[in-house]
Amino acid sequence: MYTIKLFLFIIPLVISSKIDRDYSSYDSVSPEPKSRFAMLDDVKILANGLLQLGHGLKDFVHKTKGQINDIFQKLNIFDQSFYDLSLQTNEIKEEEKELRRTTSKLQVKNEEVKNMSLELNSKVESLLEEKILLQQKVRYLEKQLTSLIKNQPEIQEHPEVTSLKTFVEQQDNSIKDLLQTVEEQYRQLNQQHSQIKEIENQLRNVIQESTENSLSSKPRAPRTTPFLHLNETKNVEHNDIPANCTTIYNRGEHTSGIYSIRPSNSQVFNVYCDVKSGSSWTLIQHRIDGSQNFNETWENYRYGFGRLDGEFWLGLEKIYSIVKQSNYILRIELEDWNDNKHYIEYFFHLGNHETNYTLHLVEITGNILNALPEHKDLVFSTWDHKAKGHVNCPESYSGGWWWHNVCGENNLNGKYNKQRAKTKPERRRGLYWKSQNGRLYSIKSTKMLIHPIDSESSE
């Protein structure tokens, strides 16, 4: 701009100078050397101005060319981004189509399950009617037999009558077994129906998120949804029953619930597998509402009591059959009456029946101070099975527990207080947790869980 202004300033001067010279030529008879020198100066000034103008135009062209190159680079980047976004949008649309196809298949399976459920219901009703008819026939035959026995007491029972009674009893037992089988199948169908409903809801959420992602300029990572095969249930085949909850999780069952396990050299029994943080823990104790009495006998603590879907104690013998297979971690989860949640984890070793299921603990981590003695033998006692040195502990604290010398500063199997205890004696008779130098927590709910240290070796 400066060069152009200079050029515009110089041109009038040159023109004016030329006009002056033309007029002066009319006044003078002959040109003088001085005027010729003035013309040369004007030409030099004009040439210098044009040279500066050329340099300015050259700089302007270079600068403009650089700006144009920058614009083209930005356009290329935009084109590439738009192309990438188009590819991501197409991928999301393909995933959405696949999810819709899967949803359609699940809906078809759901209809099949509903039809099977209706058929089973009709079969159950017909079986019940047949059972009623057979029971009526049995009662009628029993009356006839009774009358025959009264009228002919000395005559032995006729072989045909005996055979008929045996046949009727066998039929009755067969019907009972069949009813149990049908009821079990009906329960499994209901469970599968619930799983299908849950998967359908998850698919709807995924489809909705995929649709939102397709309209968004920011790409998002694809979301995967776990699927359950429609022919699977939580109880696996008897000849392939897993040893613990970790094995069940590693086989693809990632839902918390009740499963059947069979530890090494042990019988089959049910446990509650609690899935959290990418692994499955075996729940061995649960207190939540006080519906189950925990001031139980030694035999009940040994073999377990309560409901796995509510309050329960799994059983010392079952716990021992699980943990004897490998090294395990014990996790205790607590919730106090202020709705604060705490946890603590230990390495632990559990003895067998001959040692009164002695417990040995080493703390690992947690967000609450430890209240269980470490590196000591903690012996389990109940009110009817008192280990030496723990005569009054189970009675004083209303429940079976692991004790050491003194009754200790905690009790998770004590009496459940329906509301927060107000006095210290009431708190000590209920659920509480207190470290040696810490505060006493009155507990509203508890969980005790176990998990193998090496998940792969436990299979």
Buried (B, 14 or more C-beta within 10 A) or exposed (E): EEBEEBBEEBEEEBEEBEEEBEEEEEEEEEEEEEBEEBBEEBEEBBEEBBEBBEEBEEEEEEEEEEEEEEEEEEEEEEEEEEEEBEEBBEBBEEBBEEBEEBBEEBEEBBEEBEEBBEEBEEBBEEBEEEBEEBEEEBEEBEEEBEEBEEEEEEEEEEEEEEEBBEEBEEBBEEBEEBBEEBEEBBEBBEBBBEBBEEBBEBBEEBBEBBEEBBEEEEBEEEEEEEEBEBEEBBBBEEEEBBBBBBBBBBEEBBBBBBBBBBBEEBEEBBBBBBBEEEBBBBBBBBBBEBEBBBBBEBEBBBBBBBEBEEBBBBBBBBBBBBBBBBEBBBBBBBBBBEEEEBBBBBBBBBBEEEBBBBBBBEBEEBEBBBBBBEEBBBBBBBBBBBBEEBEEBBBEBBBBBBBBEEBBBBBBBBBBBEEBBEEEEBBBBBBBBBBEEEEBBBBBBBBBBBBBEEBEEBB
